[in-house]
């Protein structure tokens, strides 16, 4: 048989393989455009009167930190919250970005589930969220000591993400 | 007519007709979703803002533009696009602003760059390859039908002579 006979079969196989890989990708996981970029500048007010707000200078703290975008209306945020509490207890600094939320609801949420955040910025109109490229809550960002975005997790941070998160943080801390 | 409707069988032809009507009508219903937020006062700027919005993907619903989508984020992005257009930014500047935050994916029409090369080049390439293949094949078929028959080999000549001899030497 002439080798040309195999060409359509090979083309089909290649196409099928490419499409199979495409199908296995999660369409919700959009790669962040901000990886390795400095965090956008922002200065957000606190959730309660005497609290501390959150600004981009807080994030360039010299340590690797986690920024967690959360809201009381977000169901998966409830699911990830106990794990965030664990991470905070283990010594990871977590900053909260309270996204398009009513401050009272947010405070009730933290009162019920605990507060893992060192500081929280209230992003009531979601403008800072847009600068971060947030398109769904929860999202979490690993920020390097010099204030660059190293890693973005879309959706809840759960115990099964621990190893990956740990690896990113350790690699960044070593630098 | 109406009286007859109850008796009419909903057969294959009717079902095809219904499908055709639905296929025609449904795309228009999607266009009819109203945008609930305040348009810009300047109709020219509003038109430009609308044009830009139609090309921006709603990241929550993914296959709608922010102009069509009712998602919260889409509304926020519409407000943002209008703000930027009101400030006199043009389409490229607004798109660059959004791409810097959300990546190329935020554009419904992917830009032509190294990462999207395969996406843009593959379909025309496939078409060209198919046409070339068909052309070569058609040429081959034409040649096969038009060429002279292959001359008889020595073996065939002797067989033919033997057959002719059997029948008395007259063709």
Contacts between the chains, C-beta under 8 A, distances in Angstrom:
chain1	res1	chain2	res2	distance
A	27	B	62	6.2
A	28	B	62	7.9
A	30	B	59	6.7
A	30	B	102	7.2
A	30	B	103	6.4
A	30	B	105	5.2
A	31	B	103	6.3
A	31	B	105	7.9
A	32	B	103	7.1
A	33	B	99	6.7
A	33	B	100	6.3
A	33	B	101	6.3
A	33	B	102	6.0
A	33	B	103	3.7
A	33	B	104	7.9
A	34	B	101	7.1
A	100	B	72	7.1
A	125	B	76	7.5
A	126	B	72	7.8
A	126	B	73	7.4
A	126	B	76	5.2
A	127	B	76	7.8
A	127	B	80	8.0
A	130	B	73	8.0
A	130	B	76	6.4
A	130	B	77	7.1
A	130	B	80	6.6
A	130	B	101	6.2
A	131	B	101	6.2
A	132	B	101	7.5
A	133	B	101	4.5
A	133	B	102	5.1
A	133	B	103	7.5
A	135	B	59	3.6
A	135	B	60	6.0
A	135	B	73	5.7
A	135	B	102	7.0
A	136	B	59	7.6
A	136	B	60	6.4
A	136	B	73	8.0
